[in-house]
């Protein structure tokens, strides 16, 4: 999941907990992140 974001130069903050893995992106880069993930085949709900 991080490779498309890295290719799109979207910075991330990753946090892992017992219940979830979180990938946070800056608010101003959300659209770029979603676009990068969609173009890599990820389904975004």
N, CA, C and O atoms as a GROMACS GRO file, in nm:
protein
  180
    1UNK      N    1   0.081  -0.119   0.000
    1UNK     CA    2   0.000   0.000   0.000
    1UNK      C    3   0.086   0.126   0.000
    1UNK      O    4   0.044   0.229  -0.053
    2UNK      N    5   0.204   0.121   0.056
    2UNK     CA    6   0.286   0.241   0.065
    2UNK      C    7   0.359   0.273  -0.064
    2UNK      O    8   0.393   0.389  -0.087
    3UNK      N    9   0.384   0.175  -0.148
    3UNK     CA   10   0.458   0.200  -0.272
    3UNK      C   11   0.389   0.302  -0.362
    3UNK      O   12   0.456   0.394  -0.408
    4UNK      N   13   0.258   0.291  -0.388
    4UNK     CA   14   0.193   0.393  -0.472
    4UNK      C   15   0.201   0.532  -0.412
    4UNK      O   16   0.215   0.631  -0.484
    5UNK      N   17   0.192   0.540  -0.280
    5UNK     CA   18   0.201   0.671  -0.214
    5UNK      C   19   0.342   0.727  -0.225
    5UNK      O   20   0.359   0.847  -0.246
    6UNK      N   21   0.441   0.644  -0.212
    6UNK     CA   22   0.580   0.690  -0.227
    6UNK      C   23   0.605   0.737  -0.368
    6UNK      O   24   0.670   0.840  -0.389
    7UNK      N   25   0.556   0.662  -0.466
    7UNK     CA   26   0.574   0.703  -0.607
    7UNK      C   27   0.507   0.837  -0.636
    7UNK      O   28   0.554   0.914  -0.720
    8UNK      N   29   0.397   0.865  -0.566
    8UNK     CA   30   0.325   0.991  -0.585
    8UNK      C   31   0.378   1.101  -0.493
    8UNK      O   32   0.322   1.210  -0.489
    9UNK      N   33   0.484   1.072  -0.420
    9UNK     CA   34   0.546   1.167  -0.328
    9UNK      C   35   0.449   1.217  -0.221
    9UNK      O   36   0.452   1.334  -0.183
   10UNK      N   37   0.365   1.126  -0.173
   10UNK     CA   38   0.271   1.159  -0.066
   10UNK      C   39   0.335   1.114   0.066
   10UNK      O   40   0.360   0.995   0.084
   11UNK      N   41   0.361   1.207   0.157
   11UNK     CA   42   0.420   1.168   0.285
   11UNK      C   43   0.318   1.093   0.370
   11UNK      O   44   0.198   1.120   0.363
   12UNK      N   45   0.366   1.000   0.451
   12UNK     CA   46   0.278   0.920   0.535
   12UNK      C   47   0.331   0.914   0.678
   12UNK      O   48   0.450   0.932   0.703
   13UNK      N   49   0.240   0.887   0.769
   13UNK     CA   50   0.273   0.853   0.907
   13UNK      C   51   0.205   0.720   0.932
   13UNK      O   52   0.083   0.710   0.916
   14UNK      N   53   0.282   0.619   0.970
   14UNK     CA   54   0.227   0.485   0.990
   14UNK      C   55   0.226   0.454   1.140
   14UNK      O   56   0.326   0.474   1.209
   15UNK      N   57   0.114   0.404   1.188
   15UNK     CA   58   0.101   0.361   1.326
   15UNK      C   59   0.038   0.222   1.328
   15UNK      O   60  -0.057   0.195   1.254
   16UNK      N   61   0.091   0.137   1.411
   16UNK     CA   62   0.038   0.002   1.421
   16UNK      C   63  -0.005  -0.025   1.564
   16UNK      O   64   0.069   0.003   1.659
   17UNK      N   65  -0.125  -0.079   1.579
   17UNK     CA   66  -0.176  -0.114   1.711
   17UNK      C   67  -0.216  -0.261   1.709
   17UNK      O   68  -0.207  -0.327   1.606
   18UNK      N   69  -0.261  -0.308   1.821
   18UNK     CA   70  -0.308  -0.446   1.830
   18UNK      C   71  -0.428  -0.470   1.739
   18UNK      O   72  -0.442  -0.579   1.682
   19UNK      N   73  -0.512  -0.371   1.723
   19UNK     CA   74  -0.636  -0.387   1.647
   19UNK      C   75  -0.631  -0.334   1.504
   19UNK      O   76  -0.715  -0.371   1.422
   20UNK      N   77  -0.535  -0.249   1.473
   20UNK     CA   78  -0.538  -0.187   1.340
   20UNK      C   79  -0.400  -0.136   1.300
   20UNK      O   80  -0.316  -0.108   1.384
   21UNK      N   81  -0.381  -0.126   1.169
   21UNK     CA   82  -0.265  -0.058   1.112
   21UNK      C   83  -0.319   0.067   1.045
   21UNK      O   84  -0.413   0.060   0.966
   22UNK      N   85  -0.260   0.181   1.075
   22UNK     CA   86  -0.309   0.308   1.024
   22UNK      C   87  -0.205   0.373   0.935
   22UNK      O   88  -0.086   0.373   0.967
   23UNK      N   89  -0.250   0.427   0.823
   23UNK     CA   90  -0.164   0.505   0.734
   23UNK      C   91  -0.229   0.643   0.724
   23UNK      O   92  -0.336   0.658   0.666
   24UNK      N   93  -0.163   0.742   0.781
   24UNK     CA   94  -0.215   0.878   0.782
   24UNK      C   95  -0.140   0.962   0.681
   24UNK      O   96  -0.018   0.951   0.667
   25UNK      N   97  -0.214   1.046   0.609
   25UNK     CA   98  -0.153   1.138   0.513
   25UNK      C   99  -0.197   1.280   0.548
   25UNK      O  100  -0.303   1.299   0.607
   26UNK      N  101  -0.118   1.378   0.512
   26UNK     CA  102  -0.158   1.517   0.539
   26UNK      C  103  -0.290   1.549   0.468
   26UNK      O  104  -0.314   1.504   0.356
   27UNK      N  105  -0.374   1.627   0.534
   27UNK     CA  106  -0.505   1.661   0.479
   27UNK      C  107  -0.497   1.720   0.339
   27UNK      O  108  -0.581   1.690   0.254
   28UNK      N  109  -0.397   1.804   0.314
   28UNK     CA  110  -0.385   1.867   0.182
   28UNK      C  111  -0.340   1.770   0.074
   28UNK      O  112  -0.338   1.807  -0.043
   29UNK      N  113  -0.303   1.647   0.110
   29UNK     CA  114  -0.259   1.547   0.011
   29UNK      C  115  -0.355   1.430  -0.003
   29UNK      O  116  -0.322   1.331  -0.069
   30UNK      N  117  -0.473   1.439   0.060
   30UNK     CA  118  -0.569   1.328   0.057
   30UNK      C  119  -0.608   1.291  -0.086
   30UNK      O  120  -0.606   1.173  -0.121
   31UNK      N  121  -0.642   1.389  -0.168
   31UNK     CA  122  -0.684   1.359  -0.305
   31UNK      C  123  -0.572   1.293  -0.384
   31UNK      O  124  -0.598   1.201  -0.462
   32UNK      N  125  -0.449   1.338  -0.367
   32UNK     CA  126  -0.335   1.276  -0.436
   32UNK      C  127  -0.316   1.133  -0.388
   32UNK      O  128  -0.287   1.044  -0.468
   33UNK      N  129  -0.333   1.110  -0.258
   33UNK     CA  130  -0.319   0.975  -0.203
   33UNK      C  131  -0.427   0.882  -0.257
   33UNK      O  132  -0.398   0.770  -0.297
   34UNK      N  133  -0.552   0.930  -0.257
   34UNK     CA  134  -0.662   0.848  -0.309
   34UNK      C  135  -0.642   0.817  -0.457
   34UNK      O  136  -0.665   0.704  -0.500
   35UNK      N  137  -0.600   0.914  -0.533
   35UNK     CA  138  -0.577   0.894  -0.676
   35UNK      C  139  -0.467   0.792  -0.698
   35UNK      O  140  -0.481   0.703  -0.783
   36UNK      N  141  -0.358   0.802  -0.623
   36UNK     CA  142  -0.247   0.708  -0.637
   36UNK      C  143  -0.291   0.566  -0.602
   36UNK      O  144  -0.255   0.471  -0.672
   37UNK      N  145  -0.368   0.552  -0.497
   37UNK     CA  146  -0.415   0.418  -0.457
   37UNK      C  147  -0.514   0.361  -0.557
   37UNK      O  148  -0.505   0.243  -0.591
   38UNK      N  149  -0.606   0.442  -0.604
   38UNK     CA  150  -0.703   0.394  -0.704
   38UNK      C  151  -0.634   0.350  -0.832
   38UNK      O  152  -0.667   0.246  -0.889
   39UNK      N  153  -0.538   0.428  -0.878
   39UNK     CA  154  -0.469   0.394  -1.003
   39UNK      C  155  -0.382   0.269  -0.987
   39UNK      O  156  -0.339   0.210  -1.086
   40UNK      N  157  -0.356   0.229  -0.864
   40UNK     CA  158  -0.279   0.107  -0.839
   40UNK      C  159  -0.369  -0.012  -0.813
   40UNK      O  160  -0.320  -0.121  -0.782
   41UNK      N  161  -0.500   0.007  -0.824
   41UNK     CA  162  -0.593  -0.104  -0.813
   41UNK      C  163  -0.659  -0.121  -0.678
   41UNK      O  164  -0.732  -0.218  -0.657
   42UNK      N  165  -0.635  -0.028  -0.585
   42UNK     CA  166  -0.701  -0.037  -0.454
   42UNK      C  167  -0.844   0.013  -0.465
   42UNK      O  168  -0.870   0.113  -0.532
   43UNK      N  169  -0.936  -0.056  -0.400
   43UNK     CA  170  -1.076  -0.013  -0.395
   43UNK      C  171  -1.093   0.080  -0.275
   43UNK      O  172  -1.060   0.042  -0.162
   44UNK      N  173  -1.143   0.199  -0.299
   44UNK     CA  174  -1.164   0.297  -0.194
   44UNK      C  175  -1.312   0.314  -0.172
   44UNK      O  176  -1.385   0.350  -0.264
   45UNK      N  177  -1.358   0.289  -0.050
   45UNK     CA  178  -1.502   0.301  -0.020
   45UNK      C  179  -1.531   0.433   0.046
   45UNK      O  180  -1.646   0.461   0.079
   0.00000   0.00000   0.00000
